[in-house]
Each structure stands twice: as structure tokens, then as C-alpha cells.
Amino acid sequence: MGIIYEESTLLTLPVRERLNTCTSILKNDKDESLRCEAIWVVGNTANQCSDDKSIRSEVADLLEHVLKHDDNDIVKHEACFQLGEHRMREKIPALLEAAINDPSEIVRHEATEAFGLMKAVECKDMIKKIVEDPNFGVRQTAILVLKQLDRLEKARATNSV
């Protein structure tokens, strides 16, 4: 019997082996629960290796791949969260695409929420378009994120005086 992977097992692997294993899981495994765990592991790895730009870039690319190609909405949702949580701003275009055009409201919601996590004030005009989303929850998320970003801008302006 081979290894049965789960988060704590994956986290014990050396970083390169861990990323290779998670990449294989995310691109090939049919078990969406395992793919979700692999997303959390790569997010943890990006945080653990925050000074290594190549690792962070590899993780960001992998999360973008999941966002664009996975067939499970929850898995894509988790990829959005990790992109936002780890402020992978280079993936803002992929998040914008998902926030506006993904068929799943849960993915659109989380992609929108990622802008708040990133403190992406430069995306406010695009987020204003999401306020028109047909799904009530996505609209609420866009309104909340816009308020967060407005408050952040006001705080920065006030505190810099």
C-alpha cells in the first residue's frame, strides 16, 4: 500500500518534495478533499518560505492553475482564499476573471473576498461591477469589500498626516 496523504503528512516532507507532491495531487488526483488539503499545504508552504520569491511564485502559479482548471467549486474557492490570504497580488487578473465570470457563485464570492484580504484598493472600480452580480451573496461580498477598502484608504490618509 502506498502513502495515504493528508495535511500533516504532506507538511513533514521537505519543501521541494512537498511542492512536487502537491502539484501532482492538484493536477491529477480525483479526490477533491485531498486537493483541498494540498491547497492548504501549498499556502502554508508559501507562508513558511515567504522570503523565497521562487517558491511563492510557484505556489501562486499552482493556485492560479487550480482556479482556472479544477472542476470542483470548493477547491477553486480554497485557491482564491489562499491567493488572497498570502497577498499574491500578481494573480489579481486571474481573481478578477473568476470574480466576474466564474459560473459558481461560491467562487465569485471568494475571488471577490480575496481583494479585501489583499487590501487591493486598486481594484475598487472592478469590484463596483461585481456589486451588480446576479447572486445576492456575491453582491453582499462586493459591498463589504468596497467598504473595507474605503475604510483602509481613509485610515491610511488620516494616519499619514
C-alpha positions in Angstrom: 0.0 0.0 0.0 1.3 3.5 -0.9 1.3 6.6 1.2 -2.1 8.0 2.2 -1.6 11.7 2.1 -3.2 14.2 4.5 -2.1 17.6 5.6 0.2 16.7 8.5 1.9 14.0 6.4 2.4 16.5 3.5 3.8 19.1 5.8 6.6 16.8 7.0 8.0 16.5 3.5 11.0 18.6 2.5 9.8 21.7 0.7 10.7 20.6 -2.9 9.2 17.2 -2.4 6.1 18.7 -0.8 5.5 21.1 -3.7 6.1 18.3 -6.2 3.7 16.1 -4.4 1.0 18.8 -4.0 1.4 19.8 -7.7 0.8 16.2 -8.7 -2.2 15.9 -6.4 -3.7 19.2 -7.6 -3.3 18.4 -11.2 -4.1 14.7 -11.2 -5.9 13.4 -8.2 -9.7 12.8 -8.4 -10.3 13.2 -4.6 -11.4 16.8 -4.1 -10.9 16.5 -0.3 -7.2 15.7 -0.9 -6.9 18.6 -3.4 -8.3 20.9 -0.8 -5.7 19.8 1.7 -3.0 20.2 -0.9 -4.1 23.8 -1.4 -3.8 24.5 2.3 -0.4 22.8 2.4 0.9 24.9 -0.5 -0.5 28.1 1.1 1.3 27.1 4.4 4.5 26.5 2.3 4.2 29.9 0.7 3.9 31.4 4.2 6.8 29.3 5.6 9.0 30.3 2.6 7.9 33.9 2.4 11.4 35.1 1.7 11.8 32.8 -1.2 10.3 34.5 -4.2 10.6 31.5 -6.5 8.7 29.3 -4.1 6.0 31.9 -3.6 5.8 32.4 -7.4 5.5 28.6 -7.9 2.7 28.4 -5.4 0.9 31.4 -6.9 1.1 29.8 -10.4 -0.2 26.5 -9.0 -3.1 28.2 -7.2 -4.0 30.1 -10.4 -3.9 26.7 -12.3 -6.4 25.3 -9.8 -8.6 28.4 -10.1 -8.7 28.1 -13.9 -8.8 24.3 -14.3 -10.2 22.4 -11.3 -13.7 21.0 -11.7 -14.7 21.4 -8.1 -16.1 24.8 -6.9 -14.9 24.3 -3.3 -11.4 23.5 -4.4 -11.4 26.7 -6.6 -12.8 28.6 -3.6 -9.9 27.5 -1.4 -7.4 28.5 -4.1 -9.0 32.0 -4.2 -8.7 32.2 -0.4 -5.0 31.2 -0.4 -4.2 33.8 -3.1 -5.9 36.5 -1.1 -4.6 35.4 2.3 -1.0 35.3 1.1 -1.4 38.5 -0.9 -0.3 37.1 -4.2 -1.1 40.3 -6.0 0.4 39.1 -9.3 -2.7 36.9 -9.6 -5.2 39.8 -9.4 -6.1 39.4 -13.1 -7.0 35.7 -12.5 -9.0 36.6 -9.4 -10.8 39.4 -11.3 -11.7 36.9 -14.1 -13.1 34.5 -11.6 -14.9 37.2 -9.6 -16.7 38.3 -12.7 -17.1 35.3 -14.9 -16.8 32.0 -12.9 -20.1 30.1 -13.2 -20.1 29.3 -9.5 -21.3 31.9 -7.0 -19.1 30.5 -4.3 -16.0 31.0 -6.5 -17.1 34.5 -7.4 -17.7 35.3 -3.7 -14.3 34.1 -2.6 -12.4 35.7 -5.5 -14.1 39.0 -4.5 -13.3 38.5 -0.9 -9.6 37.9 -1.8 -9.4 41.6 -2.8 -10.2 42.6 0.7 -7.6 40.1 2.1 -5.1 41.6 -0.2 -6.1 45.1 0.6 -6.3 45.7 -3.2 -7.6 49.2 -3.3 -6.5 49.5 -6.9 -9.3 47.0 -7.8 -12.2 49.1 -6.4 -13.5 50.1 -9.8 -13.7 46.4 -10.9 -15.3 45.4 -7.6 -18.0 48.0 -8.2 -19.0 46.0 -11.3 -19.4 42.9 -9.0 -22.0 44.7 -7.0 -24.2 44.0 -10.0 -23.7 40.2 -9.8 -26.9 38.2 -10.1 -26.2 36.4 -6.8 -27.2 38.2 -3.6 -24.3 36.7 -1.6 -21.7 37.8 -4.2 -23.2 41.3 -4.2 -23.0 41.4 -0.4 -19.4 40.4 -0.6 -18.6 43.1 -3.1 -20.3 45.7 -1.0 -18.4 44.6 2.1 -15.0 44.5 0.4 -15.6 48.0 -1.0 -16.4 49.3 2.5 -13.3 47.6 3.8 -11.1 49.2 1.1 -12.7 52.6 1.6 -12.0 52.4 5.3 -8.5 51.3 4.7 -7.9 54.3 2.4 -9.3 56.7 4.9 -7.2 55.2 7.7 -4.1 55.4 5.6 -4.8 59.1 4.7 -5.7 60.0 8.3 -2.7 58.2 9.9 -0.2 59.6 7.4 -0.9 63.2 8.3 
